[in-house]
Amino acid sequence: YNEYKSYLRTKVTMTSNLRQSGSDPGNRICIFGEQHCKRTQQTISIQAYPCKCSGLAYFIRDESENEIMQGYRQCNTWRMKHILQTPDGQDICVLKRKIWSFRHTFHMYSGSDFQERRATMRFRFSCRPKAYIYVYDRPFLRQDDDTVTRHLKHSLVIRSTIIGLEIKIFDAETGEVYATMKKSIGCCAQSYTVTVEPGCDVAFLTGLILMWDVSIQEQQGAA
């Protein structure tokens, strides 16, 4: 067992700058490619609609109301699993809930057959819900690898206000804010307006928001 833990400590590393190797140094967060990073601040909307087949479906649009991504829960699976795609159906990542976990834990996977673990999110629920995000570097963990984060320092934090209407994603070390979400409850959909800072991967941040929202919905008994 000790040898196995030592193996994981050697295999798992954390990105210090949240950028994949070879990406533009001007990007602050670049996980899924530079096509998802803009040099200017951008505002997107994320709307969650009830879906008979999959529970919740998410539609992500830009300032001009153009659909840029979509997310949905995969049907006929025993494990909580959401897929984030481009509008033309190209898979970006899959978000999976860890079933046996003391705290709500989600894993984000990408790559061939979604085998590369890119990030882990762990929640702490209190009067101000908070989540810690651990971002991995190559060589990535696989789906069947254990969740070991005790030796890692989390890269990002998500934290909401007490009533949960404003949520921020920020750097765990410097406090630099990468995205700010404002939540509104409508008659037919729950929605977020998200301000993404320049040079930040909107696809990666959207995946974090979906994991956050699904977990909050579970806690509230609405998902």
SULFENTA-V513670 format. One record per residue. SS is DSSP state (H for helix, E for strand, C for the rest). NEAR is the number of other C-alpha atoms within 10 Angstrom. D_FIRST is the distance of its C-alpha to the first C-alpha in whole Angstrom. Layout:
BEGIN
ss->[SS:SS]
near->[NEAR:NEAR]
d_first->[D_FIRST:D_FIRST]
END
This chain:
BEGIN
ss->[C:H:H:H:H:H:H:H:H:H:H:C:C:E:C:C:C:C:E:C:C:C:C:C:C:C:C:C:E:E:C:C:C:H:H:H:C:C:C:C:C:E:E:E:E:E:E:E:E:E:E:C:C:C:E:E:E:E:E:E:E:C:C:C:C:C:E:E:E:E:E:E:E:C:C:C:C:C:C:C:E:E:E:E:E:C:C:C:C:C:E:E:E:E:E:E:E:C:C:C:C:C:C:C:E:E:E:E:E:E:C:H:H:H:C:E:E:E:E:E:E:E:E:E:C:C:C:C:C:E:E:E:E:E:E:E:C:C:C:C:E:C:C:C:C:C:C:C:C:C:C:C:C:C:C:E:E:E:E:E:C:C:C:C:C:E:E:E:E:E:E:C:C:C:C:C:E:E:E:E:E:E:E:E:E:C:C:C:C:E:E:E:E:E:E:E:C:C:C:E:C:H:H:H:H:H:H:H:H:H:H:H:H:H:H:H:H:H:H:C:C:C:C]
near->[6:7:8:10:13:10:11:18:15:10:14:19:19:18:17:12:15:20:23:19:13:8:14:15:13:14:19:18:26:27:24:19:17:18:10:16:26:17:11:11:13:18:18:22:20:25:23:22:16:14:12:8:12:14:15:19:19:24:18:24:18:16:10:8:10:11:16:17:23:23:27:22:22:18:13:9:8:8:12:15:21:25:21:25:18:15:15:9:10:10:17:20:24:24:25:20:20:17:13:8:11:9:13:21:22:25:23:26:24:17:15:7:9:17:16:21:25:24:24:26:23:22:21:14:14:8:11:13:18:19:23:20:23:21:26:25:21:15:12:20:21:13:15:8:10:11:14:12:14:8:11:14:17:23:21:22:21:23:20:19:13:12:9:16:13:17:23:19:25:18:18:16:11:9:11:11:16:21:23:21:23:16:18:14:11:9:5:10:15:16:21:23:19:24:18:24:21:19:22:27:25:31:24:22:19:21:21:22:20:20:26:22:17:20:19:18:12:11:12:9:8:9:13]
d_first->[0:4:5:5:6:9:10:11:13:14:15:16:20:22:26:28:31:30:32:31:32:36:37:40:39:42:39:37:35:35:32:34:36:39:42:40:41:44:46:48:47:47:47:45:46:43:44:42:45:44:43:44:42:39:39:40:41:41:44:43:47:48:51:53:52:51:47:45:42:41:38:37:35:34:36:35:31:29:27:29:29:32:33:35:38:41:44:45:42:39:36:34:31:29:28:26:25:21:22:19:19:21:23:25:23:24:23:26:25:28:29:29:28:27:23:23:22:24:24:22:24:23:26:28:31:33:37:36:33:31:28:26:25:23:24:22:23:23:21:20:18:18:19:16:14:12:14:13:16:15:16:19:22:24:27:29:30:32:35:38:41:41:43:41:44:42:39:38:35:35:33:30:31:35:36:38:39:38:39:41:42:44:44:47:48:50:52:50:47:45:45:44:45:43:44:42:43:44:41:38:37:39:36:33:35:36:33:31:35:34:31:32:35:33:31:34:36:34:34:38:38:39:37]
END
